[in-house]
């Protein structure tokens, strides 16, 4: 593949998500594939844990109805944003087994996730 080809989605991207491909990867990588799958799940969850650590403690104990709504919106934005960041990190990690979805997927997921997390943290500032 040329360098520019890594920006686009691969032509055979549909097969990455098929049960048949799962079997092929298990046969090809063996125990490494199992470890890789477990690490992928951990990598996917790490951004959300970090978001929960960064979030102010009062954001999860609102005292008024408006604070309750702000806490819920901030939490949902944080969940979606952290999941998006996790997807971008897992995408990079999937390059080890040649399942990389391209630079655009990584950049859009990472930047979009950071933006949603930042908005979620901003909304948490209105929780009293």
DOVO-415851 format. One record per residue: residue in one letter; x, y, z of N, C-alpha, C, O, CB in turn. Coordinates in steps of 0.05 Angstrom, whole numbers, plus 5000, padded with zeros to 4 digits. Glycine has a CB too. Example, Ala and Ser with C-alpha at 12.3 -4.5 7.8 and 13.67 -1.06 7.14 Angstrom:
a526448865156524649105156526449345156528549345169522649115181;s525749555142527349795143525850015157526850235161528249885114;
***
This chain:
x501749765000500050005000501750255000503850265013498150005024;x500950454986502250714986501450865011499450805024501550874960;x503051065018502551225042499751355040498251355060504651445045;x498951465017496351595015494051395018491851485024496151724988;x494451145014492350945017491450915046489150825051493250675006;x493050995065492350965093490351175102489251155124494750975110;x489851375086487851585093485051485088483251565103488351835077;x484651315069481951225061481250965076483050825086481851185031;x478650905076477850635085478850425066478950475042474650625087;x479650195076480549985057478149885040475849905048481649745073;x478849785016476749694998475249455009472849415003477949624971;x476549295025475349045035474449085064474548895080477348815033;x473549325072472849385099470549215110470449155134472149675102;x468749135093466448975101467348705114466148605133464548915078;x469448595103470348335113471548355141471748155155472348205094;x472348595149473448625176471448565198472148485220474448915180;x468948585191466848555211465148305207462948275218464948795210;x466248115193464847865188465747635207468047635215465147775159;x464047455213464747225230466947055217468646935231462347045236;x466947045190468946895176471747015181473746865185468346885146;x471947275181474547405186475447355215477847335220474247715181;x473547345233474247275261475647005263477646975277471647285278;x474546815249475746545248478546555236480446425246473946345233;x478846705214481446725201483446845220485746745222481246895175;x482747055234484547185253485347005276487646995285483347445263;x483346855286483946665308485946455299487746385314481346525317;x485546355275487446155264490146275259492246145265486346025238;x490246515248492746635241494446725265496846685265492246875223;x493146845285494646955308494446795334496046845352493547225313;x492646605336492546435359492046585385490146735387495046275361;x493746525405493446645431493746955431492547095446495446525451;x495447055413495847335410493147475404492647695414497847405389;x491447355388488947475381487147505406485747705408487547305359;x487147305423485547315448486547545465484947705476485647045463;x489147565469490347775485489748045471489048245485493347745488;x489948055445489348305430486448385434485948625437489948265400;x484648205434481748265438481248375466479748575469480048015433;x482448255486482148345514483348625517482048805529483448155534;x485648675506486948935507485249145492485149375500489748925496;x484049065470482349255455479949345472479249585471481249115429;x478749165487476549235505477449425527476149625533475248985517;x479849365538480949545559481549825547480850025560483549425571;x482749835524483350085511480750245505480750485507484950045485;x478650105498476150235492474950365518473650575516474150035481;x475350245541474250345566475950555580474850705596473750115584;x478550555574480350745588479451035586479451175606483150705578;x478751135562478051425560475551495578475451715589477351495531;x473751305580471351365597472151375627471251545642469151155593;x473951205635474951205663476351475668476051595689476750965669;x477951555649479451815652477452045653477752225669481351855628;x475352035637473252245638471952245665471452465676471152195616;x471352015677470152015703472052125725471152245744469351725711;x474652075722476552185741476752485739476952625759479352055736;x476652585714476952875709474453025717474553255726477652925680;x472152895714469553035719469353115748470252975766467152845712;x468253345753468053435781466153255797464253155786466953725782;x466753215822465253025839462353115843460652945846466652995865;x461853375843459053465847457353425823454853445825459053755855;x458553355800456953325775455053085777453053065763458853285752;x455652895795454052655797452252665821450852465828455852415799;x452152895835450352935858448853205855449153375872451952925885;x447253235835445853495831443853545852442653355864444553505803;x443353805858441453875879438954005868436954015882442754065898;x438954095843436554215832435854075806437453915796436954525827;x433454135795432654005770434454085747435153925730429754065764;x435154345745436954435724439654305726440854225706437254745724;x440654285751443154145755443053855747444953745736444054165785;x440753735752440253455745440453425715441653235705437553355756;x439153605700439253595671442053645660443053495643437353805658;x443453835672446253895663448053655669449753585653447354135678;x447653525692449253285698448653065679450552925670448653195727;x446153025671445552815652446652865625447752695612442452775651;x446353115615447353185589450453165588451553055569446553475581;x451753265609454653245611455552955611457552885598455653395635;x454152795626454852505628454552365601456252205593453252375649;x452352425587451852295561453952385541454952225526449052365551;x454552645540456552745522459252625528460852555510456753055523;x459852595554462452475562462552185554464652085545462752495592;x460352045557460251755549460651725519462351565511457551635557;x459251885503459551865474462351955465463551825448457352035460;x463252175477465952275469468152075477469952035461466452535482;x467951965501469951775510469951515493471951405487469551705539;x467551435485467251195468468551255441469851085430464351115465;x468151495431469351575405472351575407473751485388468251845396;x473451685428476351685432477351405433479451335422477151845457;x475951235448476650955450476750815423478450655417474750805469;x474750875406474750755379477150845363478350675349472150845364;x477951095366480351185351482851035361484650965345480751485353;x483050995387485350855399485450565391487550455385485450885429;x483050445392482850155384483550135354484749935346480050045390;x482750325338483350315309486350315305487350165288482050555295;x487750475320490750475318491850205327493650095314491950705335;x490750095348491649845359491049615340492549415339490249785386;x488949635324488149425305490149415282490149215267485349475294;x491849615278493849605257495749365262496949275243495449865256;x496049275287497749045292496848795278498548625270497848995322;x494248765274493248535260492148605232490448465221491148385277;x493048825222492348915195489348955191488148875171493348725175;x488049085211485249145210484749445213482649535222483748995233;x486649605205486549895208484550015188484449945165489350025202;x482850195198480750315182481450575168479850685154478350355199;x483850675173484750915159485051155177483951165199482850985137;x486651345168487251585184484851755189484551865210489451745170;x483051775169480651945172478951845195477952005210479051955146;x478551585196476851475218478151535245476751615263476551165214;x480751505247482151565271481951855279481251925302485051485269;x482452035260482452315266479652425273479352565292483552475243;x477652345258474952435262473952335289472752485305473052345240;x474452085295473551965321475052105344473752165365474051665322;x477652145342479152265364478452555368477852635391482152245358;x478352715347477753005350474853045358474253205376478253155324;x473052885346470252905354469852825383468252945398468552725336;x471152615392470952525420472052725439470852775460472452265423;x474352845432475453055450473553295452473153405474478153155439;x472353365429470453595430467953525447467153695463469453655401;x466853285445464553205461465253195491463753275508463452935452;x467653085497468553075525468853355536468053415559471152925527;x470053535520470453815530467753955534467354095554472053975509;x465853905516463154025520461853905545460554045560461353975495;x462153635548461053505572462153615598460653665617461553205571;x464753665599466053775622465154065627464754155649469053765620;x464754215605463754485607460954485618460254655636463754625579;x459254305609456454295620456454215649454754305664454854085604;x458454055658458653985686459154225704458554225728460853775690;x460254445693460754685709458154815718458254975737462454885693;x455954755705453354875713451854715734449754785743451654905689;x453054485742451754325762452454435790454754485796452754025760;x450354475806450854595832449854405853450054465877449354865835;
***
